[in-house]
Amino acid sequence: MNYLIEIMHFKRYFPYLLLSFLFLSCTGQKEITNKTTENSKVWGIDISHYQEVFDWDRLKEHEPGFIFVKATEGTTIQDPKYTEYYKAIRKLDIPVGSYHFFTYKTSGKDQARNFLSTAKLQRGDLPLVLDAEFAKTMPDKKTINKEISDFIGAVYSKTKQYPIIYCAYKYYLLYLKDTLPKKCKLWIVDYRGKPDCDWTFWQITERYKIAGIKGYVDYNLFFGSKKELENMRL
């Protein structure tokens, strides 16, 4: 997603990554090959219009367990690649979810309205996602909690499903740890090591290369088996 964090310390992740993938060199000239099995970590990526997908078949060959796609941002922005990417992922029969990038200049309810009017939510999809990140200018904690709570409430009212909350581990500790509804699953960004919280998804790096996509993408692990991921699908 859009969040910029310090470069990860690879050695601390190696036991988690070895079963799933081989990292590229910094030149990005080689492609990673991935084959997940029932006994390995379930991994996936998240994308938006910033990532150019030029070969969906090559992407599928590496068997990502899931793909999340950006749908909206704030109250007025719809990702220009959202519908195209969402339909392509559904066609490949890869579990797909949609996410909203949260901003702090408009209300949570208004942002939820933009998200819910744009995001596709069909049978077999993963739950919707709220992407909450640090900004140059942050409101006070009380305001952040209220607007995020309003967003969550609006999504639940419309879908009867709590959204997954994507955020940096530090963000979670500062703003959400004591206020987030327990039924909201966490998708934690931490490039330094495994998050010390009850996470469902863990974003390990933003510098992952995979065949079929130009440039880098975010690489994520799911804490569970393929069957457990299937059980999350709507």
N, C-alpha and C positions, 0 to 999 in steps of 0.2 A: 504494500500500500504506500502511502506517501510519507511515512514516518522515517526520519533520519536519526540513526543511532550509531554509536561507536562500533568499529569493526569487531566482529566476534573473535574470541579466543578459541581457535579451532580444536586445540587439544582437549578441551573440556567437553566437547561435543562428540568426539570421535566414537565412543562406544554406541551412541545413539544413531550415528550416521552410517556406520560401516555396513549395516545390513541393507541400507536403502540406496545409497548413491556414492559416487566419487566426485569430489569437487574439481572444478576446472582451475587451471592456472589463471592468474590475474589477466592474462592476455585474452582469455575467452575464446581461444581458437579451437578448442576441443569440445565435443559434446559429451554429456554424461549419459551413461546408460543405466536404466533402472528396471528392475523386475521385482515387484513385490510379491510376497507369498503370504499364506495364511499365518505363518510364524514370524513374519517380519513386521516392522512398524508400518502403519498405514500413513502414507504421505500424500501431499497435494500442494497445489499452488493457488495463488490469487492473482487476478489480472484486471487490467482496465485498458482504456485506449492508449495508455503509455506503452503497452506491450503490443508489438505487431505480430500477430499469429499468421504465419504464411503457409503452414502445412499442418492441418489438423490430424491427418492420418499418421504422420511421423510422430506427432505429439502423443497420440493414443498408444503407439507402439511401446512407449515407456511406462504405460499403465499407471497414470496418476490415480490415486484413490478418490480424489475429489478436486473440484475447481470452484473457487468463489470468484464472482464477477462484480465489478463496481457498477451500480445502477444509477446512483444519484449523489449529489453533494449540496448541502445547504437547502434552500427553499426553491431554487430556480434551475439548478444545473442537472441535466441528464447526460450520462456518459454516452458519447456518440457511437461507441462500439458495443454498447450493452446488448441491445436486441440481437445483433448479429452473432456475438459471442455466445450468448445464452442459448440461442437456437442451435448453434453448431455443437455445443457441449451436450445438449439434450439428445441430439441426433446420434452422437457417439456413445450414448448410454453411460456417461460418466456422471456420478452424483454432482449436482450443481447447486450453488447457493448464491444469493444476491446480497450485496452490501451497500450501505449508505455511509458516506464520509461526513461526519458531524462537524458543524462550524459553530461559532459562538456569537454571531451577529444577529441571529434570528432565533425564534422560539423552537423548542423541541417539538411542539405540536405541529407547527407549520412545516418543519423539516420532515416529520413523519408523513404528512399529507403528500409531499412531493415524492417521497420514497414509495409509499403504498400505491400511489397512482401510476408509478412507473415499473416497479419491480414485478417480475413474473413470479408466480408461486403456484406451481402445479403439483399434482400427486407425484411423489418420488423425489421432490426437491429437498435439499437441506434447509434448516430454518434460516430465516432472514438474519442479517448481521448489522450491528451498529459499530462503526469504526470511529472510536473516540481517541483523539491524539492531542499532543501538546501544540499550542500555537504561540506566536510571538507575544501576543497579549491574551492573558487568560482571565476570565471572570473569577470572582471569589468562589470558594468551594460550595457554599450554599446555593449559589446560582447554577453552577454546573450540575450539582445533584438534582436540582429541581427540573432543569431542562432535559436532562437525560432521563429522569424518571417519567416526565411527560411523554417523551418519545417512546419509551418502553411501553407505557400505558396505552398509547395510541396504537402501537403495533399489536399488542395483545388483544385489545378491544376488537380490532379488525380481523385478526387471524386466529385468535385463541391459542397462540403460541408465543412464548417469550423469545425475544431475539438473543442471539449469541452476541456477547460483548467483546470486541477486539480492542486491545489497548496495550501499551507498554507496561511492563511490570511496575515500574516506578509510578506511572499514572494510576494504576490500580491501587497501589499503597496510599497515594496522596489523596485520591478523590473517591474511590469506589468501594474500598474494602469494607467499610462499615455501613454502607447504605444500599448496595446493589441487591436486588431481590435474589434470594438463594436459587430460584429456578432459572436464572439467567446463566447459561454456560459461558465459561471464559475462554477466550482465544488470546493468549498472552504472547507479546513480543519480548523476547529476551535473548540477545545475541551473546551474552556472557556465560550463560549456563542454564540448566533446567530451572524454571520458576518454582519458587517455594510457596505454591498456592495450589488450589484445586482446579487445575486447568484441564480443558477438554481438547483444545488445539494449542500448539506451541509453534510460533514462528521462529525459526532458528537462524535464518539468514535472508537477506534481500539480494544476494549476489549469486543466484543459482542459474545455471544454463541448462536448457533442455531443447532437444531437437524440435523444430517446427515453430519456435518463437525467437524473434530477433531481440538480442539484448538479454538483460538479466530479469529474473522474476523472483518473487518471494517463495521460499520453501518452508512448508509447514508439516508438522507431525500431528496425527490424531492419537489421543491417549485411549487406545482400545483396539479391538479386532475389526476385521472387515464386517463381521456380523453385527457388532455393536454400532458401527457406522451406519449400516443398513437400517438398524432399528431407529436411528435418528431421522431418517427420511420421512417426509410427510405422507 
